[in-house]
Amino acid sequence: MLQLSIIIPTYCEAENLTVLIPRVNQALTAASLDAEIIVVDDDSPDETIQVCQTLAEKFPLRLITRKDERGLSTAVIAGLEAATGEILLVMDADLSHPPENIPELVSALNQPQADFVIGSRYVEGGSTDQSWGWFRKWNSRVATWLSRPFTSARDPLAGFFAIKRQTYRKARQILNPVGYKIGLELIVKCRCRNVVEIPIDFADRVSGTSKLSFKEQLRYLKHLKRLFDFKFQNYAYFIQFALIGLTGVFVNLQMLSLLSNWISSPVAVALAIWSSMSTNFLLNRNITFSYAKHAPIFKQYLTYCGSCLTGAIFNWLTTMTLSQSFQFFEKRILLAAFIGILVGMGFNFLLCRYLVFSKHKSADEPTATDKELKHTE
């Protein structure tokens, strides 16, 4: 087995590859590393194929062209699956990651306790391009801060990293990334506890255009939600469920305020409750329990209404039992009602989690990506 596999995802990076590949090979030769270079291209309309064919005559380069799949993260996974090295290293093609640091990342990962190694911009000795403006720095820092629930690494969103093949393969079947931050996905799903960071000088791309966009930033938030659900499971689902429950309060009050001017109070109250319950159902179906959003909606809705009724009954029973059976709560009816709300919400959550939105298929099981990976094996 080879010592090292280097995976480089590309789209319209032909011009940069002509510079990058010789630099990578020079770094490998200087460090006496036995390695392969795998370029995974998303069927670029430029001359990537021709450039790689020419480079493959001089360097240990293999090209994988994907015609039915797009996206950096899935391209990286396709490369990881095709790799044969003991160490798997990922880097960008735009010359922002210095190939000269490859031996340092490999050496760090060879240490017994290391699970994951990052070419880091934010540890001592690392740097970003001087042309970075305040907005780009702020944007990067906020994105990094949002990853704090998952890792204490200073630069977990970097695209320059290395992982042991055996570590990767433990979690390969549950990878389900969204967007560009495949490194964070691997840290979380592979349960990498000892992350080592090697300082690098991060440069702006030399040729071509950046793939980062506002859409990708939204996809990053979606990715964080998936990782949050994966790592914290029921705690994550309950927090989302409770937050959506709070939005239902505002919907209820707004609808009651609007309808009370037109129809009788009992009907207005009933319609306001129905409206908030319906919006909560839709939000929970598409956000909290999104893994179940493809199930029949009408059946789910009826079951959800039943769970809400059950939660309301437990709410009422708890409130009445506390206020009528315990002297402490006789004069503290609001506290009893608050506890009743918590109990009712708890029962409602459990019914939603395990009955209304039951998980027949794991949310972390790969879908379309898994089909593609089977073709690369």
N, C-alpha and C positions, 0 to 999 in steps of 0.2 A: 504493500500500500504506500502511496505517496505521502510525503511529509505534509504537504500543503496544497490546498485548492483555493484559488482566488476567484471569487465570483464578482463580475462587473455587469450590472444591469444597464442597458442602453436604450435610448431612443433618439435618433438623429445626432449621434456623437461621433460620426466617422472622422471628422477633422481632429478631434481630441484623441481618438484612439491611436492615431499615427504617432502621437507624442507619448502617450501614456504607456503603451505596451513596451516599447524599448526601455523606458525608465523602470518599469516593473521588473523586466528581465535583468536589467543591470543590478538592481537591488538584490534579486534572488541569487544571481551569480556571485556577487560580492560576499553574501552570507552563506554560500554553499548550500542553498535550500533546494531540495528536489520538489518541484511544484508544477502544477498545471494552471492555466489561465482559462476561465470559462466566461465567455461573453454571452449574456442572455439578452437578445434584442427583440423588441416588440414590432418586428416587421417594418423597420424604418424605411421611409421613402428616399433616404439619401443613399450614399454609397457604402453603408456599413458592411454589407455582405462582401463586396469586392475588397474593401480595405482589410477585413478579417481574413479573407482567403489569401491575400498577399502576405499579411503578417504571420499567418500560420506556417508559411514556408520557412521562416526564420526562427520563430518562437513557439513554445509549447502552448498554443492557443487553440481552443475549440469553441465554435460558434453554435449556439442554440437559437433558432429563429422561431418565435411564437406568432402564429397567425390568428389564433382564435381567443387570445387572452391579452389584456392590457393591465399595466400597473407595476410600479416599482417593487412593491412587496411580494407580489406573486411571482415576479421575475426572479427575485432573489431566492424564493423557495424552490423554484424550478432549478436554479443553479445549484442550490444546496443538495437537492435530490440527485442531481446528475454527478455531483462531485465524488471523487474517490480518495481524497486526502484525509489524513488523521486530524488535521486542523483545517477549519473552514473560515476563510477570511473574506469579508465583503468590503468593497470600496466603490465610490462613484467614478464615473468615466470623465467627469468634467475638469479633472486636474485640480480639484479643490483639496483632495487628500494626497499628501506627499508619499509616493511609493517608497521613498527612502526609509520611512518608519515601519515598513512591513516587518523586517527582522526583529524590531523591538517588540511589536505586538505578539509575534510568534514566540519569542523568548519568554515574555511575561506569561503567556498562556501555558507554557511548558512547566511552570511552577506548580507543585502538587495541589495547592489550595485554590488556584485560580479557576473560576468557572467561565468567565467572560472577560474579554479585554476590549477597551474602547480607545480609539485614537481621539483624545479629548481636546477640545478647545478651551475648556474652562478650569482645568487644574493648573497649578503653578507651573510655569514654563510653556503653557499653551497660549495660542493667540488666534484672533480672527483678522481678516483682511482690514487694513487701515481705511479702506473706502466705505466700510460699513457705517451707515448713518444711525442716528439714535433710534429711529423707528424699527429698523431691522434688528438692532440689539435688544430693544424692548420686546419685540415680538418673539425672539428666540428665548429670552429669559422667562417670559410668561408661559410659553409652551413647556419649558423645562420645569418650571414650578408646578404646573398641572400634573406632572408625572411623579411628584414626590410621594403620593400614597403607595407607589409600586417599587421604588428604589431610591437609595440615597446617593447614587452616582451623580456626579456634577454635570455630565453631558450624555444622558441616556438616549437622546434623540439623534446622536451622531450616526452617520451612515458608513463609518469606517470602524469595523469591529471584527473580532475573531472569537470563535467558539469551537470547542472540541466536538468532533464528529459524534462521539458517543453521547455527549450531553444533548446535542441537537436531536438525535434519533429517539430519545426518550419521549419527546413531546411532538414529534413531527405530525402525528395524526390529529392533533387538536389545534394546530395553528390556523388562525382565521383572521389575518390582519386586514386593516382598512387603511388605504393611503400609503404614506411613505415610511412610517416609523416602525420598520420591521425589527430593528434592534431592540426596541422596548418590548415588542411582542415576544421576542426570544428570551429576554431577561425574565419576564413574568411567567410565560408558559413553561420554560425549561427550568424554572425555579432556581435561577442563578443567584446564589447568596454572596459569593465573593467576587465582586466586580472590580477589576483593576483598570486604572486609567493611565494611559501614556500620553504625555503632552505632545501636541502637534501644532504646526503653524498652518491654519486653515486659510486657503487662498480662494478668491472668487474664481468662478469658471473662466476659462480662457476664450472658448468659442461656443457658439450656440446660445440658446435661451434657457432660462430657469424654468423648471416644471412646477415650481411652487406657486400656488394661486389661492385665492380666497376659498374656492371649492375644496382644495386640499386641506385647508385649515379646518373647515367644517367636518371633513372626513376624519381628521385627527381627533376631534371631539367625539365623534361616533366610535372611534377606536378606543378612546379612553373609557367610554361607557362599557364597551365589551370587556375590557380588561378589569374594570371595576366589578362587573358581574362575576367574572371568572375567579378573581382573587377573594372577594368578600362574600360572594354567593348570597345567602338569604339576608345578610345584613345590608347588602347593596340593594336588593329587591325591596326590602322593607323601607329603606330611606326614600327611594324613588316613589314607592306607594304612598308614603306619608306626605311627601311634598305635593304629589298630585291630589291627594285628599284636601290639602289646603287650598289648592286652586278651585276645588269644588265649592268651598265656602264662598268664595268671591262670585262664582257663577250663580250660586243659589241666591245670594243677596241682590245681585244685579237683576236677575230675572224677577225676583219678588218685587223689587222696586219698580220695575217696568210694568209688570202685569197687574199689580194692585190698583193701578189707576184705571184699569179697563174691565176687570172682572172681579167677582166676589173673592174675599180673602181665602176661604177654604180651597177654592179651585186654584187660586194664584199660588198658594203655598205648595199644593200638590204638584203643579206644573214646574215650580222652581226646583223642588226636590228631584223631580224626574229629569229636568235639564242638567242639573249638576251631576246626577248619577250617570247620565248618558255621556257627558263629556269626560267624566272620570274613567268610564269604561273604555272609551276610544283612546284616551291618553295611556292608560295602563296597557292596553292591547298593543299599541304601537311603540311604546317606550319601555315601560317597566318590564313587561313580559313579551317583548317583541319576538322572541323565539316562537311564540304561538300565534302570531298574527295571520298565518295562512290557514288556520282552522276555520270551519264554518262560523261565520260571524253571528248569525241569528241564534244558533244554539248557545254560543258563548254568552251572548247578551242576556238571554233568559236565565242562564245559570248564574251570571253575575248579579242580576237583580235578586235572585234567590239568596245569594251570599250576602248582599247588602241587607236584606230583610233579616237574615239570621244574625248578622252583626248588630243590627238595631235592637233585636230582641235581647241579646246578651247585654247590650248597653243599658237598656231599660231595667232588666233584672238586677244588674250589678248596682245601679244607682238606687233603686228602690230597696234592695237588701241592705245596703250600707246605711241609708238614711233612716230606715225603720228598725233596724236590728242593733245598731250601735249608737250609744249616746253621743259619742264623739262627733258623729256625722249628722246628728239631728239638727244642729245649728250651723252645720257646714255643708249645706246641700250642694253648693257649687263645687266643692272639692269632691263630693261623692259623684256628681255628674261628670267631672273631669276624669275620674278613675273609670267610670262607666264608658266614657268615650274611648279610653285607651283599651279597655277589655274588648269592646265591640270592634274596634279597629283591628285588634290582634286576631280575633276570630275571622273577620272579613279577609284579612291578609292571608291567613292560612288556607282558607277556602279558595281564594283566588290563585294562590301559588300552586296548590296541589289538586284542585278540582277544575276551576274555571279555565285556567291557563296551564294545565298540566303539560309537562315537558315530555313528549313522546320521543323526541330526538334531541340529543344534546346540542345546546346553542354553540358549543365550541367545536362541533364536528365540521370539518371542511365540507364545502359544497362543490361549486364548480371548480375550485382550485384543486380539490382532491382528484377529480376526474383527470385534470391535466397532468398531475404528478404521476398518475399511473402510466401515462404514455411515455414518461421520461425514464422510467425504471428499466 
